[in-house]
Each structure stands twice: as structure tokens, then as C-alpha cells.
Amino acid sequence: VTGLSVSPGKDQLIVFHTKDSRDLVVCLQGMVPANESRIGELVGTLLSHFKSFTGRLEQKISRWIE
């Protein structure tokens, strides 16, 4: 994983970018309990992990996922 894109919408869409451009798209919609956002928790955990191993993770938050 080389980067991470997150949509600000209720869909909680996350794209994990890879160096070979085989990105993984994940939607956290439908979490229990309903309407609970896990985006912050996920991003925080990933950043902590990457600081320990590689030191860097590109992050992008925008209305459109590229």
C-alpha cells in the first residue's frame, strides 16, 4: 500500500493505492451500529502502522476518488 484516498460522503469509501496500480476499493457503509463512521479509526491505525515500518503513507481526502 502506497497511499490512501477517502471520500467525505456517507458511503465511507476508501481506496488503498498500491505501487502496481491494483488499487483496492472498500466501502464501510452498512456498519453496525448504523451511521457510525470508522474512517478516522481506520486512517489512524494505518498511519500508526506505516510510521513504524515505512515512515510514510500518502493520504488524500476529496469529493472525488481518483
Helices and strands as residue ranges (DSSP letters): E 3-6, E 13-17, E 24-27, H 39-53, E 58-61
